[in-house]
Amino acid sequence: MNSVEPWSSLDNRAGLLIDTNLLVLFVVGTVNPDRISNFKRTSRYTHSDFDLLCRVIGYFTPLYTLPHVMAEVSNLTDMTGPERLMARLVLKAALETLQEPAVPSILACQNGYYQRLGLVDAAIAAASQEQRCAVLTDDLDLYVALAQQGTAVFNFAHLQAANWGL
């Protein structure tokens, strides 16, 4: 990666909230890095992307999630056989380390982004403001909305490009 990390000027003690698709990548990559490229939900990512995600995750403390996000992650990591059990164990271990602020659905629905972005993204916007934490996403619409509201937000595609020196 470039000598200056894209997030290096940010106070990493403010924490990081990670969006759904990237947590799915984390779970699948932790279970079996060789499955990243052929698992339906992570096929657009590479092993290098998983490594990059792990480096970013390792930079921030605390890490945040939301019940809305974790419900999606649980549903989207629908692996089969022994990998399913491993995915559930990885998810459980992650939940033991992640902070999970409460954002009731009714509160998320009252967020200005609800109608345009949906429940989960509105909850992410509300939680990031409440916790004053950064957000990592690969969702362009969410990225733009959070940047406009002044949230420290990272688009994973930008980090991928920086990782390649572009």
N, C-alpha and C positions, 0 to 999 in steps of 0.2 A: 504494500500500500504506500501511497505517497508519504513523505516524511511528516506531513502535517495531517492528522486525522481530521475529517470534516467536522467532527463533534468536539474537537479538543478545546475550543474556547468556551464550551458550555460547562456549567457546574454539574459534574456527574453525580453529585450527592443529591440533586433534585429528583433523581429517579427517572425511570423510563417505563412507559406503558407500551406494550407490544401488541400490534393488531393481529387479527385472527390468522390470516394466511401465513404469516411469518412464524406464529406459534405452531401451526400445522407442520411447516418445514422443520422446526426445531424437534418436534416429536418424532416425525418420520426419520429424520437424519440421525437422531439419537438411537432409535430402534435399529435401523439398518441404513447406513449411508448409501449403500448400493441401490436402495429402493427409491431414492429421491427422484431420479430421472424417469422411472417407469411407474411411479404411483400417480394416479390420476390427478390428485390435488397439488402435487409438487413437481410435476413433469417439466415445468418451465424453469426450474431451478437446477443448479449443479451442486456438486460436492463443495466446490469453492464458495458458493453462495452460503451453504450451511456453515462453513468455517468462518466466513465473514460475519454471519449472524451471531455465532458464538462469541466472536471477538467483541462485537458491539454489546451483547448482553453482559459480557464480563467487565465492561467498562463502567457500567452504571450500578448504583445502589441507592435506594431499593429498586426492585422491579415490581411493576404493577400489572394487574389484570382486572377483569370484571367478570361477574357471573355470566353476563351476556356473551362475552368473548369465549369463555371457557365452555359454555354450552355448544357454541359453534365448533370449537376445536374438537371437542369430544365427538360430535357428529361427523366431522370431516376427516377424522383419522380412523375411518372404518376399514382397517386392515383385517386380514383373515388369519386364521390359525394361530400359531404361537405369537406372531407379530401383534395380533390384536391384544393379547394379554400384556405383552411388553409395552405397547403404546399406552395402555391404561395405567400401567405402573409408572411409566415416564411422566404421564400427565399428573398422576397423584403426587409424585416426588416434586414436580414443578409447583403444584399448588401448595406444597409445604413451605416453599421458599418465597412465593409471590405474595405481595400485599394485595388485598382485594377490597378496595373501598366500596361502600354501598352506593349504588346509583339506582334508585327505584325506577322502574319502567315509566311510571307516570311523570317523574322528573325529567327523564330523557325525552319523553314525548313533548315536553314543554320547551325543550331546547330548540332554538331557531333552525337547527340543521335537520331536525327530525323528518319533516316532509320531503326534503330533497335527498337526504342520505340514508334515512331509515333508523331504526331503533338502536342498533349496535353502535353505529358511527356517532349518533347523537349522544349516546352514553359515554363514548370515548371522549368526545368534545367536552362534555360536562365534567368528567373525572379529571381530565388533564388540566382544566382550569382550577378545579377545587384543590387538587394535589400540587399544582404548579410544577408538573413533571413534563418531560419531553415525551413525544410519541414517535414510534417507529412504525411505518406503514408502507405497503406497496400499492395502496389504493390512491390513485391520482386525485379523485374528487375529494376524499378525506384530507389528503395532503394540502390541497389548495385551500379548503375551508379552514383548516387549523392554522395554516400560515396567515390567512387573512385575519383571524381572530388574535394573532400575536403569540400563538403557542409555539414553543420550540418543537419543530416536527422535522423528521427525516424521511425522505422518500428512499426506500431501499434501492430503487433503480439508480439513484444518484450515488449511493454508496458502492453499488456494483461498478458503475463507471469509474469512480475514483479508485477502486480496487484494481482496475485494469489500466489505470493511469490516463484515462480519457478526460 
